[in-house]
Amino acid sequence: MPSIPNWFSLFSPDKVAHFGAYGLFALLLSAVFSESRIKRAIPCAVSVTAIYGIVMEILQGISGTGRQFDLVDMVANFLGAILGGLAYYLFTLLRKKTSATAASLNE
């Protein structure tokens, strides 16, 4: 019978590292997709990042390398991906607001 995940471990240093790494991955991928003019760049970047995290966890469980599938790692990866996409979205809003303010001052 599968064990119940310890959700309190979501705040352990390992999970925080997963969260940060996947957040940065989604943030950078959002920037690349936006510069490439991909429609819905941020949702695409978050999806790619989250799917990558899911696949990596599944592969760890079946690879036979001594690594284990960890549902809490997968959740940390997913939450990090969402935060990275949200951070890029907020950055673009701030950039638009700043450039609009600068343009109105130059008039």
ZAKE-342972 format. One record per residue: residue in three letters; x, y, z of N, C-alpha, C in turn. Coordinates in pm, whole numbers, padded with zeros to 5 digits, always signed. Each point is the difference from the previous one (the first is absolute). Layout:
N
ALAXYZXYZXYZ/...
END
This chain:
107
MET+00084-00118+00000-00084+00118+00000+00089+00124+00000/PRO-00027+00098-00089+00084+00119-00007-00011+00082+00129/SER+00112+00063+00033-00001+00083+00121-00061+00137-00031/ILE-00048+00064+00104-00058+00133-00013+00114+00101+00004/PRO+00006+00092-00097+00110+00097-00002-00004+00091+00124/ASN+00118+00037+00046+00012+00095+00110+00002+00140-00060/TRP-00114+00066+00000-00012+00131-00064+00077+00108+00073/PHE+00034-00023+00128+00080+00098+00072+00143+00006-00054/SER+00042-00105-00069+00134+00001-00059+00008+00095-00120/LEU-00113+00056-00041-00002+00097-00109+00084+00123+00034/PHE+00026+00021+00129+00077+00116+00043+00144-00037+00037/SER+00042-00122-00032+00138-00041+00027+00093+00067-00103/PRO+00128+00012+00033+00094+00065-00093+00001-00064-00139/ASP-00014-00132-00008-00002-00068-00130-00120+00044-00083/LYS-00115+00009+00061-00121+00038-00074+00004+00148-00038/VAL+00055+00083+00089+00015+00143-00031+00094+00016-00120/ALA+00104-00084-00007+00091+00003-00115-00073-00040-00128/HIS-00084-00104+00006-00081-00040-00116-00089+00116-00042/PHE-00068+00061+00097-00090+00112-00025+00074+00114-00071/GLY+00116+00037+00053+00077+00110-00058+00053-00032-00138/ALA+00051-00122-00017+00057-00038-00130-00106-00001-00109/TYR-00116-00057+00030-00105-00006-00101-00066+00136-00021/GLY+00001+00084+00104-00047+00138-00017+00089+00077-00095/LEU+00131-00013+00019+00095+00066-00089-00011-00054-00142/PHE-00015-00131-00013-00015-00064-00131-00122+00057-00072/ALA-00114+00009+00069-00122+00052-00063+00013+00148-00033/LEU+00066+00077+00086+00020+00142-00025+00084+00021-00125/LEU+00111-00071-00010+00087+00014-00117-00067-00052-00127/LEU-00071-00110+00011-00070-00055-00116-00111+00095-00046/SER-00066+00066+00093-00102+00100-00035+00063+00113-00080/ALA+00118+00043+00043+00069+00108-00072+00039-00043-00140/VAL+00052-00122-00014+00039-00051-00131-00121-00014-00091/PHE-00108-00057+00053-00120-00018-00080-00060+00136-00039/SER+00003+00098+00088-00054+00132-00031+00082+00068-00109/GLU+00133-00012+00009+00087+00059-00102-00017-00069-00135/SER-00038-00126+00003-00022-00076-00124-00139+00023-00057/ARG-00076+00084+00066-00137+00035-00044-00094-00120+00000/ILE+00023-00093+00092-00091-00114+00014-00126+00047+00070/LYS-00115-00031-00059-00126+00040+00061-00016-00072+00132/ARG-00055+00070+00098-00022-00054+00134+00131-00054+00057/ALA+00103+00083-00009+00136-00041+00038+00008-00046+00145/ILE-00061+00074+00090+00013-00033+00142-00070-00132+00032/PRO-00127-00021-00040-00060-00130+00028+00076-00116-00066/CYS+00054+00022-00118+00079-00104-00066+00127-00030+00079/ALA+00067+00104+00048+00123-00019+00077-00028-00072+00131/VAL-00107+00037+00068-00037-00066+00126-00034-00146-00027/SER-00074-00025-00107-00037-00138-00034+00121-00086-00032/VAL+00091+00053-00081+00120-00075-00036+00083-00029+00125/THR+00014+00100+00085+00078-00018+00123-00064-00104+00091/ALA-00131+00009+00019-00071-00095+00087+00007-00142-00056/ILE-00020-00014-00129+00007-00133-00063+00141-00057+00012/TYR+00099+00083-00018+00139-00044+00017+00022-00052+00142/GLY-00050+00073+00100+00014-00043+00139-00070-00132+00027/ILE-00118-00017-00056-00075-00125+00017+00076-00117-00064/VAL+00046+00021-00122+00072-00106-00072+00129-00037+00075/MET+00072+00099+00051+00124-00028+00073-00027-00083+00125/GLU-00107+00030+00071-00033-00077+00120-00040-00144-00036/ILE-00076-00016-00106-00038-00135-00043+00123-00079-00042/LEU+00089+00064-00076+00122-00069-00044+00089-00038+00118/GLN+00004+00084+00103+00078-00035+00118-00055-00127+00066/GLY-00131-00015-00003-00062-00116+00061+00022-00130-00076/ILE+00018+00009-00131+00012-00123-00080+00140-00025-00053/SER+00093+00091+00026+00133-00011-00061+00089-00107+00061/GLY-00023-00037+00124+00085-00099+00064+00135+00053+00043/THR+00012+00131+00015+00127+00062+00040+00007+00026+00150/GLY-00098-00047+00074-00002+00025+00143-00079+00124+00038/ARG-00041+00076-00098-00082+00118+00026-00145-00045+00009/GLN-00081+00078+00071-00139-00038+00021-00095+00107-00052/PHE-00117-00046-00040-00111+00089-00034-00044+00068+00129/ASP-00020+00132-00005-00044+00074+00118-00111+00096-00041/LEU-00121-00027+00046-00115+00083-00032+00018+00142+00052/VAL+00062+00016+00115+00020+00133+00057+00099+00080-00085/ASP+00102-00066-00056+00090+00067-00096-00079+00050-00120/MET-00090-00086-00048-00079+00036-00117-00087+00124+00028/VAL-00058+00006+00118-00082+00115+00038+00087+00125+00012/ALA+00119-00013+00060+00091+00114+00011+00041+00049-00139/ASN+00026-00092-00091+00035+00038-00138-00115+00076-00066/PHE-00120-00051+00017-00119+00061-00060-00025+00140+00057/LEU+00008+00013+00132-00022+00131+00062+00108+00099-00041/GLY+00123-00047-00012+00108+00086-00047-00024+00048-00142/ALA-00049-00090-00085-00030+00037-00140-00108+00108-00005/ILE-00101-00015+00082-00107+00100+00003+00054+00134+00049/LEU+00081-00002+00105+00056+00124+00052+00090+00067-00102/GLY+00080-00078-00072+00087+00058-00103-00079+00068-00111/GLY-00108-00065-00044-00085+00061-00102-00068+00125+00052/LEU-00046-00003+00124-00063+00116+00061+00100+00114+00015/ALA+00122-00031+00040+00103+00103+00015+00029+00067-00134/TYR+00008-00078-00107+00024+00060-00131-00118+00086-00043/TYR-00121-00046+00026-00119+00078-00033+00001+00134+00074/LEU+00030-00003+00128+00006+00124+00078+00111+00091-00051/PHE+00113-00059-00040+00108+00078-00057-00043+00071-00128/THR-00073-00071-00087-00045+00062-00125-00101+00112+00027/LEU-00087-00020+00100-00093+00107+00035+00074+00123+00050/LEU+00098-00020+00085+00079+00110+00054+00077+00071-00111/ARG+00055-00078-00092+00075+00059-00111-00091+00084-00089/LYS-00122-00049-00028-00094+00076-00082-00041+00129+00070/LYS-00026-00009+00130-00041+00118+00076+00113+00102+00004/THR+00122-00048+00021+00115+00089+00006+00025+00068-00134/SER-00011-00077-00110+00024+00059-00131-00111+00096-00039/ALA-00125-00027+00044-00110+00092-00028+00018+00130+00077/THR+00047-00011+00124+00026+00120+00079+00113+00081-00059/ALA+00106-00066-00045+00113+00068-00062-00043+00068-00129/ALA-00085-00066-00078-00046+00058-00126-00085+00124+00026/SER-00082-00003+00104-00084+00116+00028+00084+00116+00053/LEU+00110-00028+00067+00088+00107+00049+00078+00064-00113/ASN+00026-00074-00107+00075+00052-00114-00086+00085-00093/GLU-00128+00000+00020-00088+00076-00091-00002+00147+00033/
END
